Amino acid sequence: MARQRSKSDLPTKICPVCERPFAWRKKWADCWDDVKYCSERCRRRRTQASSYED
């Protein structure tokens, strides 16, 4: 039986909307390079966040 990785060993990214770090998830195993947002909520709010930066 394989040993579990600790959460601190997983790769992380920073969400551009909420600016919080989020960790790799098994469901993102095939598309981790394409993942930009930590949640569906942040993905939907991406246009609002970019308008605040101006």
RALINGI-V62482 format. One record per backbone hydrogen bond with DSSP energy under -1.0 kcal/mol. CO is the residue of the C=O (numbers start at 1). NH is the residue of the N-H. If there is no record, write none. Layout:
BEGIN
co=CO nh=NH
co=CO nh=NH
END
This chain:
BEGIN
co=6 nh=9
co=7 nh=10
co=11 nh=24
co=13 nh=22
co=15 nh=19
co=20 nh=15
co=22 nh=13
co=25 nh=28
co=26 nh=29
co=31 nh=34
co=39 nh=43
co=40 nh=44
co=41 nh=45
co=45 nh=49
co=46 nh=50
co=47 nh=51
co=48 nh=52
END
